Every structure is written in C-alpha cells, then in structure tokens.
C-alpha cells in the first residue's frame, strides 16, 4: 500500500471515530477510504480487521453491523442491510465481489404483488473461522456457524452447520473439513 493511501486510511479512521459516536473501531482496524457506508452509525469493527477498497454498505440508521477481530473483507463487496443486523465473527475472510443481502426481492404468493414490490428481510449471522470464496451471494435469514468454508460462486440460504465445506446454487454440504 502506498504512503498516500496509508495516510488517507488513517485520516478516514480518525474522521469516523471523531464525528460518529456510535462507530467503534478497535486498534489496528483498516477501513479503506474508498469504502462507501450509508448511515455511519451502529458499527463495531474488531481488532486488526480490514475492509478493503470499494466495499459498499447500505444500511438505515436502525441497521447494525458488527465485525469481529482479525477478519477481512476483500474489495468490491456489497452489503444491503437496511434495518437488519449483520454479524460477522472473528477470523472471517470474505472474498472479492461477495454480496450479503439482509433485504432482497422475492416472488410473492399473491400474484397481484409485483416482484419489485415484494421483499424478504432478515438478519445475517456469520460465525468464527469462516472462509467465503469470491463472488458468493448470501441471502436474508442466513446463519453460517463456526468453522465453515463456502466455495466461490455459491448462493447461501438457510443455515450452514459447523465443520463443513459448502458450495453450489443453492449451497449444499459437500464434505466435512479435516483438521490436523
């Protein structure tokens, strides 16, 4: 990272912690100055976590974002939270171009309601020691337990149990993770 970018990131950190009292950024956090955060409140980011360039976070004032320690989100992530809660645990790696939707369109059972006017909303919870590959889509009401790997280009819905590799559209259990 160039010297100028380091200075801009430090200034961004100082600006956010000085002017937004409901943002809590722990020691060693890097929040790239090119990240776009709508409604800069109710945000907690743990020690040495990194949000790389061009991450977009759309949330309402009531929305809540929590990221644990030693986690990182690769460039070009898109998080649509609105009024929901997004919780990301410790030691989580989210690959580039991933999208997390706490609110998204859905097909209504009432055929009089258009697709664009029908939504599903829900909190998303990602546990500790999780790896999410590039270009994944995570939908509302998802719970990813601890020690999970999600293969690139997967669509995640529902609950992913601890200790497994998941992949596909929708993501399904592929195999147990082996620990030494």
C-alpha positions as semicolon CSV with decimal commas, in nm:
position;residue;x (nm);y (nm);z (nm)
1;X;0,000;0,000;0,000
2;X;0,137;0,338;-0,093
3;X;0,224;0,600;0,165
4;X;-0,054;0,829;0,043
5;X;-0,317;0,554;0,077
6;X;-0,196;0,475;0,429
7;X;-0,233;0,842;0,527
8;X;-0,581;0,860;0,371
9;X;-0,688;0,545;0,559
10;X;-0,560;0,688;0,888
11;X;-0,744;1,014;0,824
12;X;-1,063;0,819;0,742
13;X;-1,028;0,623;1,069
14;X;-0,982;0,944;1,269
15;X;-1,274;1,114;1,093
16;X;-1,515;0,826;1,159
17;X;-1,423;0,784;1,526
18;X;-1,428;1,158;1,592
19;X;-1,756;1,254;1,424
20;X;-1,965;0,938;1,464
21;X;-2,005;0,838;1,828
22;X;-2,183;0,507;1,755
23;X;-1,895;0,376;1,544
24;X;-1,649;0,166;1,743
25;X;-1,327;0,084;1,557
26;X;-1,076;-0,117;1,759
27;X;-0,698;-0,090;1,743
28;X;-0,544;-0,182;1,410
29;X;-0,864;-0,157;1,203
30;X;-0,812;-0,059;0,840
31;X;-1,121;0,086;0,679
32;X;-1,018;0,188;0,329
33;X;-1,107;0,547;0,249
34;X;-1,276;0,428;-0,073
35;X;-1,543;0,229;0,115
36;X;-1,894;0,367;0,092
37;X;-2,101;0,344;0,410
38;X;-2,454;0,481;0,413
39;X;-2,561;0,582;0,767
40;X;-2,236;0,575;0,961
41;X;-2,377;0,457;1,293
42;X;-2,423;0,133;1,486
43;X;-2,098;-0,012;1,352
44;X;-1,845;-0,213;1,552
45;X;-1,526;-0,348;1,393
46;X;-1,284;-0,559;1,597
47;X;-0,906;-0,554;1,631
48;X;-0,696;-0,569;1,316
49;X;-0,992;-0,626;1,086
50;X;-0,969;-0,488;0,734
51;X;-1,229;-0,362;0,490
52;X;-1,051;-0,322;0,159
53;X;-1,134;-0,076;-0,119
54;X;-1,473;-0,024;-0,280
55;X;-1,690;-0,204;-0,028
56;X;-2,044;-0,067;-0,029
57;X;-2,259;-0,091;0,284
58;X;-2,617;0,032;0,255
59;X;-2,793;0,048;0,590
60;X;-3,059;0,255;0,758
61;X;-3,000;0,431;1,086
62;X;-3,151;0,131;1,270
63;X;-2,928;-0,123;1,092
64;X;-2,638;-0,274;1,287
65;X;-2,303;-0,404;1,158
66;X;-2,064;-0,599;1,379
67;X;-1,734;-0,744;1,257
68;X;-1,510;-0,940;1,494
69;X;-1,134;-0,945;1,540
70;X;-0,885;-1,037;1,264
71;X;-1,148;-1,052;0,988
72;X;-1,116;-0,910;0,641
73;X;-1,346;-0,830;0,354
74;X;-1,188;-0,825;0,010
75;X;-1,255;-0,546;-0,244
76;X;-1,587;-0,483;-0,414
77;X;-1,817;-0,632;-0,150
78;X;-2,181;-0,521;-0,147
79;X;-2,386;-0,536;0,175
80;X;-2,754;-0,439;0,171
81;X;-2,864;-0,429;0,534
82;X;-3,143;-0,170;0,562
83;X;-3,279;-0,201;0,920
84;X;-3,143;-0,551;0,981
85;X;-2,841;-0,681;1,169
86;X;-2,529;-0,823;1,004
87;X;-2,290;-1,002;1,239
88;X;-1,952;-1,127;1,116
89;X;-1,736;-1,319;1,366
90;X;-1,363;-1,340;1,436
91;X;-1,113;-1,467;1,177
92;X;-1,355;-1,443;0,885
93;X;-1,231;-1,398;0,529
94;X;-1,484;-1,281;0,270
95;X;-1,358;-1,296;-0,087
96;X;-1,389;-1,025;-0,352
97;X;-1,720;-0,937;-0,516
98;X;-1,932;-1,103;-0,245
99;X;-2,282;-0,973;-0,174
100;X;-2,470;-1,002;0,154
101;X;-2,839;-0,922;0,144
102;X;-3,034;-0,870;0,465
103;X;-3,312;-0,743;0,237
104;X;-3,390;-0,859;-0,114
105;X;-3,674;-0,903;-0,361
106;X;-3,872;-1,225;-0,364
107;X;-4,159;-1,376;-0,556
108;X;-4,484;-1,311;-0,369
109;X;-4,751;-1,576;-0,323
110;X;-5,004;-1,304;-0,407
111;X;-4,979;-1,272;-0,786
112;X;-5,118;-0,918;-0,764
113;X;-4,796;-0,803;-0,595
114;X;-4,519;-0,734;-0,842
115;X;-4,173;-0,882;-0,793
116;X;-4,025;-0,536;-0,744
117;X;-4,271;-0,469;-0,457
118;X;-4,217;-0,793;-0,265
119;X;-3,930;-0,824;-0,020
120;X;-3,782;-1,068;0,226
121;X;-3,583;-0,922;0,515
122;X;-3,378;-1,088;0,787
123;X;-3,060;-1,073;0,990
124;X;-2,744;-1,250;0,869
125;X;-2,502;-1,413;1,111
126;X;-2,157;-1,540;1,012
127;X;-1,965;-1,728;1,282
128;X;-1,593;-1,750;1,361
129;X;-1,322;-1,903;1,139
130;X;-1,528;-1,882;0,820
131;X;-1,395;-1,855;0,465
132;X;-1,634;-1,730;0,198
133;X;-1,499;-1,756;-0,157
134;X;-1,521;-1,492;-0,428
135;X;-1,850;-1,393;-0,591
136;X;-2,075;-1,552;-0,328
137;X;-2,427;-1,428;-0,256
138;X;-2,565;-1,455;0,097
139;X;-2,941;-1,412;0,138
140;X;-3,158;-1,296;0,433
141;X;-3,201;-1,518;0,742
142;X;-2,868;-1,696;0,683
143;X;-2,674;-1,841;0,975
144;X;-2,324;-1,967;0,896
145;X;-2,188;-2,147;1,200
146;X;-1,821;-2,153;1,307
147;X;-1,552;-2,333;1,102
148;X;-1,723;-2,329;0,762
149;X;-1,586;-2,288;0,410
150;X;-1,814;-2,164;0,132
151;X;-1,688;-2,231;-0,221
152;X;-1,662;-1,946;-0,470
153;X;-1,970;-1,853;-0,675
154;X;-2,213;-2,005;-0,424
155;X;-2,555;-1,878;-0,320
156;X;-2,615;-1,924;0,052
157;X;-2,955;-1,953;0,214
158;X;-3,066;-2,112;0,540
159;X;-2,822;-2,249;0,796
160;X;-2,475;-2,390;0,729
161;X;-2,359;-2,629;1,003
162;X;-2,014;-2,610;1,158
163;X;-1,722;-2,811;1,020
164;X;-1,820;-2,847;0,655
165;X;-1,740;-2,724;0,305
166;X;-2,043;-2,595;0,115
167;X;-2,084;-2,496;-0,247
168;X;-2,329;-2,451;-0,532
169;X;-2,653;-2,271;-0,608
170;X;-2,804;-2,305;-0,357
171;X;-2,504;-2,403;-0,144
172;X;-2,519;-2,761;-0,020
173;X;-2,290;-2,961;0,206
174;X;-2,001;-3,108;0,006
175;X;-1,773;-3,265;0,267
176;X;-1,650;-3,245;0,623
177;X;-1,347;-3,028;0,688
178;X;-1,043;-3,220;0,804
179;X;-0,842;-3,079;1,094
180;X;-0,493;-3,187;1,190
